[in-house]
Amino acid sequence: MKSRWGSYSRKNNINLSIYLMRLPEHLIDYVILHDLVHTVHHNHGAGFWNLLDIVCVGARGIYKELRKYRVAFF
């Protein structure tokens, strides 16, 4: 099951899940920075990850940590 903590649209809309409040602060920061980087790089190519790692050091490790959490859907 995938979790959607946030999303970015090409119309420059960023939507964040209300469930972010349940995450540790550094993971919330990661989700927000992840979506902000999408305003520059629309896909998850090398440029995206390079920029994300500049603004959020250790981004890939934080991404792996975030994957341990799930959004509850009822």
C-alpha positions, -999 to 999 in steps of 0.1 A, spaced: 0 0 0 14 34 -9 9 65 12 5 99 -3 18 125 22 18 153 -3 13 159 -40 24 185 -65 5 195 -97 20 212 -127 -4 241 -119 19 247 -90 -5 234 -64 9 215 -34 -15 194 -13 -4 180 20 -21 152 40 -36 161 73 -19 130 86 15 147 84 8 160 119 14 124 132 49 123 117 82 133 134 91 169 124 120 160 102 98 138 81 72 166 77 101 189 66 112 162 41 77 159 26 73 197 22 108 200 6 101 170 -16 71 187 -31 88 221 -34 116 205 -54 89 193 -78 84 230 -87 118 228 -104 121 191 -114 87 175 -123 99 139 -121 121 119 -99 152 120 -121 188 126 -111 183 163 -110 154 160 -86 174 139 -62 205 161 -64 185 192 -56 165 175 -29 198 163 -13 211 199 -13 180 213 5 175 182 26 208 165 35 204 127 36 171 128 16 173 92 4 177 79 39 148 100 51 127 87 23 134 52 34 124 61 69 92 78 57 82 46 39 78 29 73 48 51 80 14 47 64 -17 69 61 -48 52 76 -77 52 52 -112 43 66 
